[in-house]
């Protein structure tokens, strides 16, 4: 399992604890991790920012990255595509 997948799985576990049934709120077809409304947190909480606050991750970008909710500032298109694909995979695994 790569670091990206570990981070996303950590984020999914946090959502499992804090918002049981979150997967049913996420439309993976319209999932766009670059959008504050169509990302996982946006679809679950109304916006990325609301999700970050609700999950208590307002402290630093690193904490958001460690849960797979954010990529590092300088990333490639391939990084983004892998990140989004990993979230889709995790959502569909347990749906």
Backbone as a printed PyTorch tensor [residue, N CA C, xyz], in Angstrom:
tensor([[[  0.8530,  -1.1780,   0.0000],
         [  0.0000,   0.0000,   0.0000],
         [  0.8930,   1.2340,   0.0000]],

        [[  0.6340,   2.1630,  -0.9110],
         [  1.4520,   3.3650,  -0.9830],
         [  1.0190,   4.4060,   0.0550]],

        [[  1.8200,   5.4190,   0.2190],
         [  1.5430,   6.4610,   1.2060],
         [  0.2220,   7.1550,   0.9170]],

        [[ -0.0620,   7.4180,  -0.3430],
         [ -1.3230,   8.0460,  -0.7200],
         [ -2.5010,   7.2110,  -0.2160]],

        [[ -2.4580,   5.9300,  -0.4650],
         [ -3.5590,   5.0650,  -0.0300],
         [ -3.6410,   4.9970,   1.4850]],

        [[ -2.5230,   4.9780,   2.1650],
         [ -2.5400,   4.9760,   3.6300],
         [ -3.2290,   6.2220,   4.1660]],

        [[ -2.9250,   7.3590,   3.5750],
         [ -3.5390,   8.6160,   4.0200],
         [ -5.0460,   8.6040,   3.7790]],

        [[ -5.4420,   8.1820,   2.5970],
         [ -6.8660,   8.1490,   2.2790],
         [ -7.5900,   7.1630,   3.1970]],

        [[ -7.0020,   6.0230,   3.4460],
         [ -7.6290,   5.0550,   4.3660],
         [ -7.7480,   5.6370,   5.7790]],

        [[ -6.7580,   6.3850,   6.2060],
         [ -6.8060,   7.0500,   7.5170],
         [ -7.9780,   8.0400,   7.5450]],

        [[ -8.1460,   8.8020,   6.4630],
         [ -9.2670,   9.7330,   6.3730],
         [-10.6060,   9.0140,   6.3710]],

        [[-10.6920,   7.9010,   5.6660],
         [-11.9310,   7.1200,   5.6260],
         [-12.2660,   6.5680,   7.0120]],

        [[-11.2560,   6.1130,   7.7450],
         [-11.4960,   5.6240,   9.1120],
         [-11.9970,   6.7520,  10.0110]],

        [[-11.4170,   7.9390,   9.8520],
         [-11.8750,   9.0790,  10.6420],
         [-13.3350,   9.3890,  10.3060]],

        [[-13.6760,   9.3810,   9.0400],
         [-15.0700,   9.6100,   8.6590],
         [-15.9810,   8.5030,   9.1800]],

        [[-15.5190,   7.2560,   9.1650],
         [-16.3080,   6.1480,   9.7190],
         [-16.6560,   6.4130,  11.1810]],

        [[-15.6960,   6.9620,  11.9220],
         [-15.9110,   7.2520,  13.3500],
         [-16.8130,   8.4580,  13.5610]],

        [[-16.5720,   9.4980,  12.7980],
         [-17.2570,  10.7700,  13.0270],
         [-18.5750,  10.9280,  12.2720]],

        [[-18.7240,  10.2470,  11.1660],
         [-19.9220,  10.3830,  10.3340],
         [-20.2780,   9.0250,   9.7300]],

        [[-20.7430,   8.0920,  10.5770],
         [-21.0930,   6.7670,  10.0620],
         [-22.0540,   6.8810,   8.8670]],

        [[-21.8060,   6.0690,   7.8600],
         [-22.6330,   6.0810,   6.6660],
         [-22.2380,   7.1460,   5.6550]],

        [[-21.0870,   7.7490,   5.8710],
         [-20.6460,   8.8450,   4.9910],
         [-20.5500,   8.4350,   3.5330]],

        [[-20.2120,   7.1740,   3.2820],
         [-20.0530,   6.7250,   1.8950],
         [-21.3420,   6.8840,   1.0890]],

        [[-22.4750,   6.7060,   1.7350],
         [-23.7510,   6.8320,   1.0260],
         [-24.0510,   8.2810,   0.6390]],

        [[-23.3480,   9.2220,   1.2140],
         [-23.5350,  10.6380,   0.8870],
         [-22.6720,  11.0810,  -0.2980]],

        [[-21.6980,  10.2530,  -0.6570],
         [-20.7360,  10.6490,  -1.6820],
         [-21.0930,  10.0100,  -3.0180]],

        [[-21.2530,  10.8510,  -4.0190],
         [-21.4680,  10.3910,  -5.3870],
         [-20.0870,  10.3150,  -6.0300]],

        [[-19.5700,   9.1190,  -6.1890],
         [-18.2110,   8.9800,  -6.7190],
         [-18.1150,   9.3850,  -8.1910]],

        [[-19.2400,   9.3770,  -8.9110],
         [-19.2160,   9.8220, -10.3070],
         [-18.9420,  11.3250, -10.4140]],

        [[-19.4540,  12.0880,  -9.4670],
         [-19.2340,  13.5430,  -9.5090],
         [-18.1150,  13.9830,  -8.5550]],

        [[-17.4620,  13.0150,  -7.9310],
         [-16.3800,  13.3370,  -7.0010],
         [-15.2910,  14.1370,  -7.7100]],

        [[-14.9310,  15.2470,  -7.1110],
         [-13.8510,  16.0880,  -7.6210],
         [-13.0890,  16.6060,  -6.4090]],

        [[-11.9790,  15.9770,  -6.1190],
         [-11.2220,  16.3260,  -4.9210],
         [-10.6200,  17.7250,  -4.9980]],

        [[-10.6770,  18.3430,  -6.1520],
         [-10.1990,  19.7140,  -6.2950],
         [-11.2880,  20.7500,  -6.0570]],

        [[-12.5050,  20.3030,  -5.8130],
         [-13.6430,  21.1960,  -5.5970],
         [-14.0480,  21.1780,  -4.1280]],

        [[-14.2760,  22.3430,  -3.5630],
         [-14.6540,  22.3960,  -2.1470],
         [-16.0650,  21.8750,  -1.9010]],

        [[-16.8780,  21.7680,  -2.9330],
         [-18.2480,  21.2580,  -2.7790],
         [-18.4150,  19.8150,  -3.2610]],

        [[-17.5880,  19.3960,  -4.2200],
         [-17.7300,  18.0400,  -4.7720],
         [-16.6760,  17.0620,  -4.2530]],

        [[-15.7910,  17.5310,  -3.3800],
         [-14.8210,  16.6190,  -2.7560],
         [-15.5580,  15.7680,  -1.7250]],

        [[-14.8700,  14.8320,  -1.1180],
         [-15.4870,  13.9630,  -0.1070],
         [-16.0920,  14.7990,   1.0200]],

        [[-15.3220,  15.7320,   1.5610],
         [-15.8310,  16.5370,   2.6730],
         [-16.9580,  17.4530,   2.2280]],

        [[-16.8590,  17.9960,   1.0370],
         [-17.9270,  18.8450,   0.5180],
         [-19.2360,  18.0950,   0.3750]],

        [[-19.1620,  16.8800,  -0.1130],
         [-20.3780,  16.0880,  -0.2780],
         [-20.9340,  15.6090,   1.0580]],

        [[-20.0770,  15.4350,   2.0360],
         [-20.5320,  14.9710,   3.3550],
         [-20.9760,  16.1100,   4.2710]],

        [[-20.2920,  17.2450,   4.1990],
         [-20.5280,  18.3390,   5.1390],
         [-21.0090,  19.6370,   4.4910]],

        [[-21.1440,  19.6720,   3.1840],
         [-21.5800,  20.8820,   2.5110],
         [-20.4430,  21.6760,   1.9010]],

        [[-19.2760,  21.5950,   2.5110],
         [-18.0780,  22.2370,   1.9660],
         [-16.8450,  21.6320,   2.6200]],

        [[-15.7400,  21.7660,   1.9290],
         [-14.4580,  21.2980,   2.4640],
         [-14.1880,  21.9480,   3.8140]],

        [[-14.3630,  23.2530,   3.8970],
         [-14.0920,  23.9850,   5.1400],
         [-14.9500,  23.5180,   6.2980]],

        [[-16.2280,  23.2800,   6.0540],
         [-17.1210,  22.7860,   7.1140],
         [-16.6850,  21.4090,   7.5970]],

        [[-16.2480,  20.5790,   6.6560],
         [-15.7660,  19.2430,   7.0280],
         [-14.5160,  19.3050,   7.8800]],

        [[-13.5860,  20.1780,   7.4990],
         [-12.3490,  20.3350,   8.2600],
         [-12.6570,  20.7710,   9.6860]],

        [[-13.5590,  21.7300,   9.8300],
         [-13.9460,  22.2040,  11.1690],
         [-14.6260,  21.0890,  11.9500]],

        [[-15.5890,  20.4030,  11.3310],
         [-16.3260,  19.3310,  12.0080],
         [-15.4190,  18.1900,  12.4570]],

        [[-14.3750,  17.9250,  11.6850],
         [-13.4510,  16.8380,  12.0340],
         [-12.3080,  17.3000,  12.9350]],

        [[-12.2670,  18.5800,  13.2470],
         [-11.2240,  19.1050,  14.1310],
         [ -9.8480,  19.1480,  13.4900]],

        [[ -9.8010,  19.3730,  12.1850],
         [ -8.5290,  19.3750,  11.4650],
         [ -8.1150,  20.7810,  11.0340]],

        [[ -8.4740,  21.7740,  11.8100],
         [ -8.1930,  23.1550,  11.4280],
         [ -6.7630,  23.5710,  11.7350]],

        [[ -6.0260,  22.7800,  12.4850],
         [ -4.6820,  23.1550,  12.9280],
         [ -3.6600,  23.4160,  11.8500]],

        [[ -3.4750,  22.4760,  10.9570],
         [ -2.4200,  22.6560,   9.9550],
         [ -2.7550,  21.8880,   8.6860]],

        [[ -2.1290,  22.3120,   7.6090],
         [ -2.3050,  21.6050,   6.3420],
         [ -1.7670,  20.1860,   6.4310]],

        [[ -0.7130,  19.9990,   7.2140],
         [ -0.1260,  18.6630,   7.3320],
         [ -1.1260,  17.6650,   7.8950]],

        [[ -1.9290,  18.0840,   8.8580],
         [ -2.9170,  17.1480,   9.4020],
         [ -3.9420,  16.7840,   8.3440]],

        [[ -4.3460,  17.7450,   7.5120],
         [ -5.3000,  17.4620,   6.4380],
         [ -4.6730,  16.5440,   5.3920]],

        [[ -3.4050,  16.7460,   5.1350],
         [ -2.6960,  15.8720,   4.1930],
         [ -2.5750,  14.4600,   4.7540]],

        [[ -2.3220,  14.3400,   6.0500],
         [ -2.1220,  13.0160,   6.6380],
         [ -3.4040,  12.1840,   6.6450]],

        [[ -4.5600,  12.8360,   6.4680],
         [ -5.8290,  12.1220,   6.3730],
         [ -6.3260,  12.0210,   4.9300]],

        [[ -5.5110,  12.4430,   3.9890],
         [ -5.8750,  12.3170,   2.5850],
         [ -6.9030,  13.3170,   2.1000]],

        [[ -7.1280,  14.3910,   2.8650],
         [ -8.0980,  15.3930,   2.4570],
         [ -7.4560,  16.5340,   1.6650]],

        [[ -6.1450,  16.5240,   1.5820],
         [ -5.4230,  17.5870,   0.8810],
         [ -4.1350,  17.0180,   0.2990]],

        [[ -3.7340,  17.5420,  -0.8440],
         [ -2.4330,  17.2200,  -1.4360],
         [ -1.4450,  18.3160,  -1.0510]],

        [[ -0.1930,  18.0030,  -1.1850],
         [  0.8090,  19.0380,  -0.9220],
         [  0.6490,  20.1620,  -1.9380]],

        [[  1.1670,  21.3320,  -1.6140],
         [  1.0080,  22.5060,  -2.4810],
         [  1.4850,  22.2390,  -3.9010]],

        [[  2.6720,  21.6820,  -4.0340],
         [  3.2230,  21.4100,  -5.3690],
         [  3.0100,  19.9400,  -5.6900]],

        [[  2.0340,  19.6920,  -6.5350],
         [  1.7530,  18.3220,  -6.9440],
         [  1.5420,  18.2890,  -8.4510]],

        [[  1.6780,  17.1060,  -8.9840],
         [  1.5060,  16.9250, -10.4150],
         [  0.0710,  16.4910, -10.7070]],

        [[ -0.2720,  16.5520, -11.9670],
         [ -1.5780,  16.0580, -12.3910],
         [ -1.7140,  14.5740, -12.0610]],

        [[ -0.6270,  13.8300, -12.2070],
         [ -0.6480,  12.3980, -11.8850],
         [ -0.9200,  12.1880, -10.3960]],

        [[ -0.3390,  13.0280,  -9.5310],
         [ -0.6160,  12.9460,  -8.0940],
         [ -2.1080,  13.1330,  -7.8380]],

        [[ -2.6610,  14.1600,  -8.4800],
         [ -4.0800,  14.4670,  -8.3150],
         [ -4.9520,  13.3030,  -8.7840]],

        [[ -4.6570,  12.7660,  -9.9490],
         [ -5.4350,  11.6530, -10.4990],
         [ -5.3760,  10.4230,  -9.5870]],

        [[ -4.1990,  10.1180,  -9.0650],
         [ -4.0510,   8.9840,  -8.1530],
         [ -4.8460,   9.2130,  -6.8730]],

        [[ -4.7640,  10.4160,  -6.3450],
         [ -5.4830,  10.7780,  -5.1140],
         [ -6.9870,  10.5960,  -5.3120]],

        [[ -7.5080,  11.1330,  -6.3950],
         [ -8.9360,  11.0180,  -6.6630],
         [ -9.3390,   9.5540,  -6.8860]],

        [[ -8.5390,   8.8230,  -7.6410],
         [ -8.8340,   7.4050,  -7.8880],
         [ -8.8110,   6.6000,  -6.5960]],

        [[ -7.9170,   6.9460,  -5.7040],
         [ -7.8290,   6.2300,  -4.4290],
         [ -9.0790,   6.4740,  -3.5940]],

        [[ -9.5480,   7.7200,  -3.5310],
         [-10.7930,   7.9980,  -2.8090],
         [-11.9520,   7.2200,  -3.4270]],

        [[-12.0320,   7.2050,  -4.7440],
         [-13.1150,   6.4420,  -5.3960],
         [-13.0600,   4.9640,  -5.0230]],

        [[-11.8600,   4.4220,  -5.0350],
         [-11.6700,   3.0100,  -4.6830],
         [-12.1470,   2.7340,  -3.2590]],

        [[-11.7470,   3.5710,  -2.3320],
         [-12.1070,   3.3830,  -0.9160],
         [-13.6180,   3.5190,  -0.7370]],

        [[-14.2220,   4.4770,  -1.3990],
         [-15.6810,   4.6760,  -1.2930],
         [-16.4090,   3.4480,  -1.8010]],

        [[-15.9920,   2.9120,  -2.9150],
         [-16.6790,   1.7830,  -3.5290],
         [-16.4000,   0.4600,  -2.8330]],

        [[-15.2750,   0.3580,  -2.1400],
         [-14.9410,  -0.8890,  -1.4320],
         [-15.9920,  -1.2820,  -0.4300]],

        [[-16.4620,  -0.3280,   0.3180],
         [-17.3600,  -0.6330,   1.4430],
         [-18.7690,  -0.1430,   1.2300]],

        [[-19.1020,   0.2500,  -0.0030],
         [-20.4630,   0.7450,  -0.2600],
         [-21.4540,  -0.3840,  -0.2910]]])
